[in-house]
C-alpha cells in the first residue's frame, strides 16, 4: 500500500525522465518579493507568459516594515523589492495582496487561512518554510528562483522524488508544552540534518490532537531537520478549519472535496523508508542555546557539558558556558510572530500568560501578527486590550524580526527570546543572539525579564 506522500506525488506526475527527475504538476505557486524578481526577469527575457496565472498568488512579507505601512518604505532596497513585486504581478496578470490590503500578511500564514492551500495539493514557493502548508495534507516544499520561473512558465517542476519518513509522537502533551516544543524536541533528537532527503509524515496521538495552527507550526519546522517537507494527513480538524474559508470549495463542491480528502491517508500496510517514534512524556517546554535550531534543551535542563568545535563556537557566540542552566538568564528582546508562531492561537497563548501582569522594565517586545486577518481577530477577541494593559503594543503584519531584512533588527550582543524558526548567527541582526521558543516561553520571559519556565505562571 502506498504512503500518503506516494498518493499525492503520483497523482501529480506528468512524466518520469529515465535516469532523471520527475516532471511534477504544481497546483499552487506563492511568490513573495525576495526570490521572485529574477524569475520574472527570466520570463520577460524569453517572451513568456504565466501558463496558469490563476494558480499564482503574490504578496510582500519579508521586507515590509511592521509600522507606518501607510508611508513609503524608508529602506531603499526593501522599497524597491516590494514595488517590483507589485509591478511584476500587474505585468503578468497575477493576484497580488499588497501592504495594507486586508488579505496581506506572511505568505505561509495567509495561504492556509484563506483556503488557498488545500489537502492533496502540490504547493511551492521560493522559500524554505513552504513546508508549513503541509499541515493541510498537501505536498508543499520550497524551491529556487530558477524553479519559480519554471513553474510560472509551465505549471510544472523537475524534481527527484524524496524518500518517505513517518514520525509518530504518542501520548499526551504536558501542560505548557506546545507544537513548537514538539518541533524543537524533534530537531534536538534528529539534528538539523537527520531528515535530509525525506518527506516527513507526522502521525500519532499528539499530532491527531493538535489544532490546525499547531500542525502548521510543526510542519513549518520540518525544513530545520533537513527534510524536503513535512505534512499531516487531513482529518476532521482539517475540514473544520477549512470550512467556509474564502477559497475553499462551496456547496456540492465542498462535499465532493471532503469525500476525496478522506481518502488521503497512508494505509495500515504502507511502507516508509524510515519510521521513528517518540513519547510526549519526554517533552517539556524547550529553548535553544546555540546557533542552529537543533541545539536545544528542555527549559529545566542544563547545557551539554562538552561538545565538538561547532558546539564551542556556538557557545562563544551566544555567551553561554557548557553545563550551565539558562533559567534566570536575563534577556533583552522578545519576538512573537513569524510564519512559525504568528497566528491567532499564538497570540491567545501569549496573552494568557501576560494577562494581569506587566512587561518587564527594559525588555523590548515585538508582537507581530502573521496577517491582517490575525490582527483583526486579535482586536475582535479583545486580546489587544489585554496586551496593552500589560504594556505591549501590536505591530503591523510582516516577517519582522524573523530575519534581518527589515527594520526590526536585534542589536549585536543582545539576547532575543523568539518564536521564529532560525537562530543562525546574525539571523535577527548582525551579532544578535537568538533563543528559540514557544509563545508561552516568550511571554514568560517578557514579563519576568529572564528565561522562565512558563508552567510556573500558568
C-alpha positions in Angstrom: 0.0 0.0 0.0 1.3 3.4 -0.9 2.0 6.1 1.7 0.0 9.4 1.6 3.1 11.0 0.1 3.1 8.5 -2.7 -0.6 9.1 -3.4 -0.3 12.8 -3.8 3.0 12.7 -5.6 1.9 10.0 -8.1 -1.3 11.9 -8.9 0.7 14.9 -10.0 3.3 13.1 -12.1 3.3 14.4 -15.7 6.2 12.2 -16.9 9.3 10.5 -15.5 12.6 11.1 -17.2 14.7 7.9 -17.5 17.6 8.1 -15.1 16.5 11.7 -14.3 13.9 13.7 -12.4 10.1 13.6 -12.4 8.1 16.3 -14.1 5.6 17.2 -11.4 2.4 19.3 -11.8 2.1 22.1 -9.3 -1.3 23.2 -8.0 -0.3 26.5 -6.3 2.7 28.8 -6.6 3.2 31.5 -4.0 5.5 34.4 -4.7 7.0 37.0 -2.3 9.3 39.9 -3.1 12.7 38.3 -2.3 13.0 35.2 -4.6 10.7 36.2 -7.5 12.3 39.2 -9.3 14.9 37.1 -11.3 12.2 34.6 -12.2 10.0 37.4 -13.7 13.0 38.9 -15.5 13.7 35.5 -17.0 10.1 35.2 -18.2 10.4 38.6 -19.8 13.7 37.8 -21.5 12.1 34.7 -23.1 8.9 36.5 -24.0 6.8 34.1 -21.9 3.5 34.5 -20.0 2.5 32.5 -17.0 0.7 29.4 -18.1 -1.8 29.3 -15.2 -1.9 32.9 -13.7 -5.0 32.0 -11.7 -2.9 29.4 -9.7 -0.3 32.0 -8.6 -0.6 34.4 -5.6 1.8 37.2 -4.7 2.4 39.2 -1.6 5.3 41.1 0.1 6.2 39.9 3.6 10.0 39.7 4.2 10.8 43.4 3.5 7.6 45.0 4.8 8.0 47.3 7.8 5.8 46.5 10.8 4.9 50.1 11.5 3.8 53.1 9.3 2.9 50.8 6.4 0.8 53.7 5.0 4.0 55.7 4.4 6.7 55.0 1.8 9.2 52.3 2.9 12.3 54.1 4.2 14.9 51.5 3.3 15.5 51.8 -0.5 16.3 48.2 -1.0 13.2 47.0 0.7 11.1 49.6 -1.1 12.4 48.5 -4.4 11.7 44.8 -3.8 8.2 45.5 -2.6 7.4 47.8 -5.5 9.0 45.4 -8.0 6.7 42.6 -6.9 3.6 44.8 -7.3 4.7 45.7 -10.9 5.6 42.1 -11.8 2.3 40.9 -10.6 0.4 43.5 -12.6 2.5 42.9 -15.7 1.8 39.2 -15.6 -1.8 39.4 -14.6 -1.3 37.7 -11.1 -3.3 38.2 -7.9 -1.3 40.5 -5.6 -2.1 41.3 -2.0 -0.1 44.4 -1.3 0.8 46.1 2.0 -2.3 47.3 4.0 -4.6 45.0 1.9 -6.8 43.1 4.3 -5.6 40.0 2.5 -1.9 40.7 3.1 0.4 39.0 5.6 3.2 36.4 5.7 2.5 34.2 2.7 2.7 31.0 4.8 0.1 32.3 7.2 -2.3 33.7 4.5 -2.3 30.6 2.3 -3.9 28.3 4.8 -6.2 30.9 6.5 -7.7 31.9 3.1 -8.2 28.3 2.0 -5.7 28.7 -0.9 -3.8 25.7 0.5 -5.9 22.6 0.4 -5.5 18.8 1.0 -4.0 16.8 -1.8 -2.3 19.8 -3.5 1.3 20.3 -4.6 2.4 23.7 -3.4 5.7 25.5 -3.9 7.2 28.9 -3.1 10.7 30.3 -3.4 11.0 30.0 0.4 12.2 27.1 2.6 9.3 27.4 5.0 6.8 26.5 2.3 6.7 23.2 4.2 4.2 25.0 6.5 1.3 24.3 4.1 1.9 20.5 4.6 -0.3 20.8 7.7 -3.3 21.0 5.3 -2.4 17.5 4.0 -0.5 18.8 1.0 2.9 18.1 -0.5 4.5 21.6 0.0 8.1 22.5 -0.4 10.5 25.4 -1.1 12.2 25.9 -4.5 14.9 28.0 -6.0 14.4 31.1 -8.2 15.1 29.2 -11.5 12.4 26.7 -10.4 10.0 29.5 -9.7 10.4 30.6 -13.3 9.9 27.0 -14.4 6.6 26.8 -12.6 5.5 30.2 -13.9 6.1 29.1 -17.5 4.9 25.5 -17.3 3.0 25.0 -14.0 5.4 22.0 -13.6 8.7 21.4 -12.0 11.5 18.9 -12.3 12.1 17.1 -9.1 13.8 13.9 -7.8 11.2 12.0 -5.6 12.3 12.2 -1.9 12.2 9.2 0.4 9.4 8.9 2.9 9.6 9.1 6.7 6.9 8.8 9.3 7.4 10.3 12.7 4.9 9.2 15.4 4.6 11.2 18.7 2.3 9.2 21.0 0.8 10.1 24.4 -0.4 13.4 25.7 1.5 16.7 25.9 2.0 18.1 29.4 0.6 21.5 30.4 2.6 24.3 28.9 4.0 22.1 26.1 3.1 23.2 22.6 3.6 22.2 19.0 6.7 24.4 18.9 8.2 22.5 21.8 7.5 19.2 19.9 9.3 20.5 16.8 12.3 21.8 18.8 12.4 18.4 20.6 12.4 16.5 17.3 15.2 18.7 15.9 17.3 18.1 19.0 16.8 14.3 18.6 17.3 14.1 14.8 19.7 17.0 14.5 19.3 19.6 11.7 20.3 17.1 9.0 18.6 14.0 10.4 15.7 14.1 7.9 17.7 15.1 4.8 16.3 13.5 1.6 13.0 12.7 3.2 9.4 13.9 3.2 8.1 13.5 6.7 4.5 12.5 7.6 3.7 13.4 11.2 1.4 11.0 13.0 0.4 9.6 16.4 -1.9 10.8 19.2 -0.1 14.1 19.8 -0.4 15.1 16.1 -4.0 14.0 15.9 -4.9 16.1 18.9 -3.0 19.2 17.7 -5.1 22.1 16.4 -4.6 23.2 12.8 -2.4 26.0 13.9 -0.3 23.7 16.0 0.1 21.4 12.9 1.1 24.5 10.8 3.9 25.2 13.4 5.1 21.6 13.4 5.2 21.4 9.6 6.8 24.8 9.3 9.9 23.5 11.1 10.3 20.3 9.1 12.9 22.0 7.0 15.0 22.7 10.1 15.6 18.9 10.4 16.8 18.9 6.8 13.6 17.4 5.4 12.3 18.3 2.0 8.9 18.9 3.7 6.5 17.7 6.2 2.8 17.1 6.3 -0.2 15.7 8.3 -2.9 13.6 6.8 -6.2 15.6 6.6 -8.9 14.8 9.1 -11.9 16.3 10.8 -9.7 19.0 12.3 -8.6 20.0 8.8 -12.1 20.0 7.4 -13.5 22.1 10.3 -10.6 24.6 9.8 -11.2 24.9 6.0 -15.0 25.1 6.1 -16.2 28.5 4.8 -12.7 29.7 4.1 -12.8 32.2 1.2 -11.1 29.9 -1.4 -12.3 26.6 0.0 -14.9 24.7 -2.2 -18.5 25.6 -1.5 -21.8 23.6 -1.6 -21.7 20.4 -3.6 -18.1 21.0 -4.4 -17.3 21.0 -0.7 -19.0 17.7 -0.2 -17.1 16.2 -3.1 -13.8 17.7 -1.9 -14.2 16.3 1.6 -15.1 12.9 0.3 -11.8 12.9 -1.7 -9.8 14.3 1.2 -11.0 11.5 3.4 -9.1 9.1 1.1 -5.8 11.0 1.7 -4.1 8.8 4.3 -1.4 6.2 4.4 -2.8 2.6 4.5 -2.2 0.4 7.5 0.3 -1.6 5.5 2.0 1.5 4.0 5.8 1.0 3.8 8.0 4.0 4.7 11.7 4.3 4.1 12.2 5.2 7.7 9.9 5.3 10.8 10.6 6.9 14.2 8.5 7.1 17.4 8.7 9.4 20.3 6.8 9.8 23.6 5.1 13.0 24.6 6.1 12.4 28.2 9.7 13.2 27.3 8.9 16.7 26.0 8.9 19.8 28.2 8.9 23.5 27.2 12.1 23.9 25.1 14.7 26.6 24.4 17.7 26.7 22.1 21.1 27.6 23.3 23.2 27.5 20.1 23.3 28.7 16.5 21.1 26.1 14.8 17.6 25.0 15.8 18.8 21.5 16.8 20.9 22.9 19.6 18.2 22.9 22.2 17.3 21.7 25.7 14.3 21.3 27.9 13.9 24.5 29.8 14.8 22.9 33.2 17.8 21.1 31.8 21.5 22.2 31.7 23.5 22.8 28.6 25.6 19.8 27.5 28.9 19.7 29.4 31.0 19.2 26.3 30.8 19.1 22.5 32.7 19.5 19.3 34.3 22.6 17.7 30.9 23.8 16.4 29.4 23.5 19.9 32.2 25.5 21.4 32.0 28.2 18.6 28.2 28.4 19.1 28.5 28.9 22.9 31.2 31.5 22.4 28.9 33.4 20.0 25.9 33.1 22.4 28.0 34.0 25.5 27.0 30.8 27.3 29.1 28.2 29.2 28.9 24.4 28.9 26.9 22.8 31.6 25.1 25.9 32.8 21.4 26.4 33.2 19.6 29.1 31.2 16.7 29.5 33.6 17.0 33.0 35.1 19.3 34.3 32.3 18.5 37.9 31.6 17.1 38.8 28.1 16.7 42.0 26.2 14.2 41.4 23.4 11.1 39.2 22.9 9.7 38.5 19.4 6.2 36.9 19.0 5.5 36.3 15.3 6.8 34.8 12.0 5.3 32.1 9.8 6.1 29.7 12.7 4.1 31.4 15.5 2.3 34.5 14.2 -1.3 33.0 14.2 -4.2 33.8 16.5 -3.7 30.8 18.7 -0.1 32.1 19.4 -1.4 35.5 20.5 -4.0 33.8 22.7 -1.3 31.8 24.3 0.9 34.8 24.9 -2.0 36.8 26.2 -3.0 34.0 28.6 0.4 34.4 30.4 0.7 38.2 30.5 -2.9 38.9 31.4 -3.0 40.8 34.7 0.8 41.2 34.7 3.2 43.8 33.4 6.0 43.7 30.8 9.4 43.7 32.5 11.2 47.0 32.5 13.9 47.3 29.9 12.6 44.4 27.7 11.8 45.4 24.1 8.8 43.3 22.8 7.8 43.0 19.2 4.4 41.4 18.8 3.7 40.9 15.1 0.6 39.2 13.7 1.2 37.0 10.7 -1.5 38.6 8.7 -4.1 41.4 8.8 -6.8 38.7 9.3 -4.9 37.7 12.5 -4.7 41.4 13.6 -8.4 41.7 13.1 -9.2 38.7 15.2 -6.8 39.8 17.9 -9.0 43.0 18.2 -12.3 41.2 17.9 -11.3 38.9 20.8 -10.1 41.8 22.9 -6.6 40.4 23.1 -5.2 43.8 22.1 -6.6 45.3 25.4 -5.1 42.5 27.5 -1.7 43.1 25.8 -1.9 46.9 26.0 -2.8 46.7 29.8 0.3 44.5 30.3 2.5 47.1 28.5 2.7 45.6 25.0 1.8 47.0 21.6 0.8 45.1 18.5 2.8 45.9 15.3 1.6 45.6 11.7 1.9 42.3 9.9 5.1 41.0 8.3 8.0 38.6 8.7 9.5 41.2 11.1 12.4 40.1 13.4 12.4 36.5 12.0 15.2 37.7 9.7 17.2 40.9 9.3 15.5 42.1 6.1 13.5 44.9 7.5 13.7 47.5 10.3 13.1 45.0 13.2 16.7 44.1 13.9 18.1 42.9 17.2 21.3 44.8 18.1 24.7 43.0 18.4 25.2 41.1 21.6 21.6 41.4 22.7 19.5 38.3 23.7 16.2 37.8 21.9 13.7 35.2 23.0 12.0 34.4 19.8 9.1 32.3 18.4 10.6 32.3 14.9 12.3 29.4 13.2 16.0 30.0 13.0 18.7 31.1 15.4 21.7 31.3 13.0 24.4 33.8 13.6 23.2 37.2 12.5 19.7 35.9 11.6 17.9 38.6 13.6 20.6 41.2 13.0 24.4 41.3 12.9 25.7 39.8 16.2 22.2 39.2 17.6 21.8 36.2 20.0 18.6 34.3 19.4 16.9 31.8 21.7 14.1 30.0 20.0 11.0 29.0 22.0 7.2 28.8 22.1 4.8 31.7 22.6 4.3 30.6 26.2 8.1 30.7 27.0 8.3 34.1 25.1 5.5 35.5 27.3 7.1 34.3 30.5 10.4 35.9 29.6 8.6 39.2 28.5 7.1 39.7 32.0 10.0 38.5 34.1 12.9 39.8 32.0 14.6 36.4 32.3 14.3 32.9 30.8 11.4 31.5 32.8 9.5 28.2 32.8 6.0 29.2 31.7 4.5 26.4 33.8 5.3 28.4 36.9 3.0 31.1 35.7 0.1 29.2 34.1 
